[in-house]
Amino acid sequence: MDRYQFEDTVSAYLDNELNLSQRKEFEDYLAANADTKDFVADIKNTIEALGKMSKIQISSAFMTNLYSAIDQNKSRAFQKREKNKTIFGFTPLYAGFLSVLIIAFIGIGLNTITNYGDAAPGMEYSKQDEIFPDPKGNSGNINPDVLAITESDTTDSLTEIHQKKYNLQDRIQLVKDR
Protein backbone atom coordinates (compact mmCIF):
# COMPACT_ATOMS: atom_id res chain seq x y z
CA MET A 1 0.00 0.00 0.00
CA ASP A 2 1.32 3.47 -0.81
CA ARG A 3 0.46 6.88 0.63
CA TYR A 4 -2.31 7.61 -1.90
CA GLN A 5 -4.08 4.28 -1.31
CA PHE A 6 -3.76 4.87 2.44
CA GLU A 7 -5.41 8.30 2.22
CA ASP A 8 -8.20 6.91 0.03
CA THR A 9 -9.06 4.15 2.52
CA VAL A 10 -8.88 6.15 5.80
CA SER A 11 -12.59 6.97 5.86
CA ALA A 12 -13.52 3.35 5.01
CA TYR A 13 -11.26 2.19 7.86
CA LEU A 14 -12.85 4.57 10.36
CA ASP A 15 -16.35 3.57 9.22
CA ASN A 16 -15.35 -0.12 9.53
CA GLU A 17 -16.14 -0.81 5.86
CA LEU A 18 -12.92 -2.69 4.96
CA ASN A 19 -12.79 -6.46 4.65
CA LEU A 20 -10.30 -8.44 6.78
CA SER A 21 -7.40 -8.48 4.26
CA GLN A 22 -7.76 -4.76 3.47
CA ARG A 23 -7.96 -3.93 7.18
CA LYS A 24 -4.77 -5.95 7.89
CA GLU A 25 -2.92 -4.22 5.03
CA PHE A 26 -4.08 -0.80 6.35
CA GLU A 27 -2.96 -1.59 9.93
CA ASP A 28 0.42 -2.88 8.65
CA TYR A 29 0.91 0.43 6.86
CA LEU A 30 -0.07 2.27 10.09
CA ALA A 31 2.53 0.29 12.05
CA ALA A 32 5.27 0.92 9.45
CA ASN A 33 4.70 4.70 9.26
CA ALA A 34 4.56 6.63 12.53
CA ASP A 35 3.15 9.87 11.07
CA THR A 36 0.10 8.05 9.68
CA LYS A 37 -1.15 7.31 13.21
CA ASP A 38 -1.39 11.05 13.89
CA PHE A 39 -3.13 11.57 10.56
CA VAL A 40 -5.80 8.95 11.35
CA ALA A 41 -6.25 10.38 14.88
CA ASP A 42 -6.75 13.91 13.47
CA ILE A 43 -9.39 12.70 11.04
CA LYS A 44 -11.16 10.76 13.80
CA ASN A 45 -11.19 13.87 16.05
CA THR A 46 -12.55 16.02 13.21
CA ILE A 47 -15.40 13.57 12.55
CA GLU A 48 -16.27 13.51 16.26
CA ALA A 49 -16.19 17.33 16.47
CA LEU A 50 -18.51 17.63 13.49
CA GLY A 51 -20.89 15.10 15.07
CA LYS A 52 -21.08 17.15 18.30
CA MET A 53 -22.00 20.40 16.54
CA SER A 54 -25.58 21.56 16.77
CA LYS A 55 -27.58 21.66 13.60
CA ILE A 56 -28.49 25.03 12.17
CA GLN A 57 -32.16 25.69 11.62
CA ILE A 58 -33.08 27.54 8.44
CA SER A 59 -36.40 28.97 7.39
CA SER A 60 -38.61 27.07 5.00
CA ALA A 61 -38.25 29.92 2.45
CA PHE A 62 -34.44 29.75 2.46
CA MET A 63 -34.10 28.00 -0.91
CA THR A 64 -36.72 30.24 -2.54
CA ASN A 65 -34.90 33.35 -1.28
CA LEU A 66 -31.56 31.92 -2.44
CA TYR A 67 -32.85 31.25 -5.97
CA SER A 68 -34.38 34.74 -6.22
CA ALA A 69 -31.09 36.33 -5.06
CA ILE A 70 -29.20 34.36 -7.72
CA ASP A 71 -31.68 35.48 -10.41
CA GLN A 72 -31.35 39.14 -9.34
CA ASN A 73 -27.57 38.89 -9.45
CA LYS A 74 -27.73 37.38 -12.95
CA SER A 75 -30.04 40.15 -14.21
CA ARG A 76 -27.74 42.86 -12.76
CA ALA A 77 -24.75 41.31 -14.49
CA PHE A 78 -26.69 41.13 -17.78
CA GLN A 79 -27.75 44.79 -17.50
CA LYS A 80 -24.17 45.82 -16.79
CA ARG A 81 -23.03 43.91 -19.87
CA GLU A 82 -25.67 45.61 -22.02
CA LYS A 83 -24.55 49.01 -20.74
CA ASN A 84 -20.98 48.35 -21.88
CA LYS A 85 -21.68 47.20 -25.43
CA THR A 86 -18.68 45.78 -27.17
CA ILE A 87 -17.78 44.80 -30.71
CA PHE A 88 -15.93 41.46 -30.77
CA GLY A 89 -14.94 42.13 -27.15
CA PHE A 90 -13.61 45.64 -27.88
CA THR A 91 -15.16 48.92 -26.80
CA PRO A 92 -16.36 51.04 -29.74
CA LEU A 93 -13.31 53.32 -29.44
CA TYR A 94 -10.81 50.47 -29.59
CA ALA A 95 -12.82 48.71 -32.30
CA GLY A 96 -12.57 51.90 -34.41
CA PHE A 97 -8.80 52.10 -33.88
CA LEU A 98 -8.43 48.44 -34.77
CA SER A 99 -10.48 48.79 -37.96
CA VAL A 100 -8.41 51.82 -39.07
CA LEU A 101 -5.21 49.87 -38.46
CA ILE A 102 -6.48 46.86 -40.41
CA ILE A 103 -7.51 49.04 -43.36
CA ALA A 104 -4.13 50.81 -43.31
CA PHE A 105 -2.30 47.47 -43.15
CA ILE A 106 -4.25 46.13 -46.12
CA GLY A 107 -3.73 49.33 -48.12
CA ILE A 108 0.01 49.43 -47.49
CA GLY A 109 0.28 45.72 -48.25
CA LEU A 110 -1.52 46.09 -51.57
CA ASN A 111 0.66 49.05 -52.53
CA THR A 112 3.90 47.24 -51.77
CA ILE A 113 3.07 43.98 -53.53
CA THR A 114 4.31 44.01 -57.12
CA ASN A 115 3.62 41.46 -59.79
CA TYR A 116 6.93 40.78 -61.48
CA GLY A 117 5.23 39.32 -64.53
CA ASP A 118 3.67 42.66 -65.49
CA ALA A 119 5.38 45.72 -66.89
CA ALA A 120 5.91 48.83 -64.82
CA PRO A 121 3.20 51.49 -65.26
CA GLY A 122 3.79 53.53 -68.43
CA MET A 123 6.24 50.94 -69.79
CA GLU A 124 3.81 48.47 -71.27
CA TYR A 125 4.88 46.29 -74.17
CA SER A 126 3.62 43.20 -75.84
CA LYS A 127 5.19 39.79 -75.57
CA GLN A 128 6.28 40.07 -79.20
CA ASP A 129 8.65 42.92 -78.34
CA GLU A 130 12.14 41.80 -77.48
CA ILE A 131 14.35 43.65 -75.08
CA PHE A 132 17.61 41.91 -75.90
CA PRO A 133 18.85 40.95 -79.36
CA ASP A 134 18.86 37.36 -80.50
CA PRO A 135 22.11 35.50 -79.59
CA LYS A 136 22.46 34.37 -83.24
CA GLY A 137 23.02 37.96 -84.28
CA ASN A 138 19.53 38.85 -85.46
CA SER A 139 18.66 42.23 -84.08
CA GLY A 140 14.97 41.46 -83.53
CA ASN A 141 12.42 44.06 -82.57
CA ILE A 142 13.92 46.20 -79.83
CA ASN A 143 11.52 48.62 -78.23
CA PRO A 144 13.52 51.80 -77.47
CA ASP A 145 10.92 52.93 -74.90
CA VAL A 146 11.74 49.95 -72.72
CA LEU A 147 15.53 50.29 -72.72
CA ALA A 148 17.23 53.02 -70.77
CA ILE A 149 19.18 55.62 -72.69
CA THR A 150 22.87 55.46 -71.86
CA GLU A 151 25.60 57.93 -72.49
CA SER A 152 28.97 56.93 -73.85
CA ASP A 153 31.19 55.28 -71.31
CA THR A 154 34.92 55.84 -70.75
CA THR A 155 35.55 52.13 -71.17
CA ASP A 156 34.45 52.44 -74.79
CA SER A 157 37.40 54.72 -75.55
CA LEU A 158 40.13 52.55 -73.93
CA THR A 159 40.73 50.70 -77.16
CA GLU A 160 41.42 53.99 -78.90
CA ILE A 161 44.14 55.06 -76.46
CA HIS A 162 47.57 54.01 -77.70
CA GLN A 163 49.39 52.65 -74.78
CA LYS A 164 53.18 52.75 -74.81
CA LYS A 165 54.63 49.27 -74.82
CA TYR A 166 57.60 48.79 -72.59
CA ASN A 167 60.39 46.35 -73.29
CA LEU A 168 61.16 44.63 -70.01
CA GLN A 169 63.03 41.63 -71.39
CA ASP A 170 66.37 42.57 -69.86
CA ARG A 171 64.94 43.66 -66.53
CA ILE A 172 62.47 40.83 -65.78
CA GLN A 173 63.34 37.18 -66.07
CA LEU A 174 60.35 34.90 -66.38
CA VAL A 175 60.41 31.14 -65.83
CA LYS A 176 60.04 30.37 -69.53
CA ASP A 177 62.85 32.78 -70.49
CA ARG A 178 65.72 30.62 -69.15
Sequence and secondary structure as in RCSB ss.txt:
>XXXX:A:sequence
MDRYQFEDTVSAYLDNELNLSQRKEFEDYLAANADTKDFVADIKNTIEALGKMSKIQISSAFMTNLYSAIDQNKS
RAFQKREKNKTIFGFTPLYAGFLSVLIIAFIGIGLNTITNYGDAAPGMEYSKQDEIFPDPKGNSGNINPDVLAIT
ESDTTDSLTEIHQKKYNLQDRIQLVKDR
>XXXX:A:secstr
  HHHHHHHHHHHHTT S HHHHHHHHHHHHH HHHHHHHHHHHHHHHHHHHS      TTHHHHHHHHHHHHHH
HHHHHHHHS  BTTB HHHHHHHHHHHHHHHHHHHHH   TTS  TT    TT BSS  TTS    B TTTS   
   GGGGTTTS       TTT   GGG 
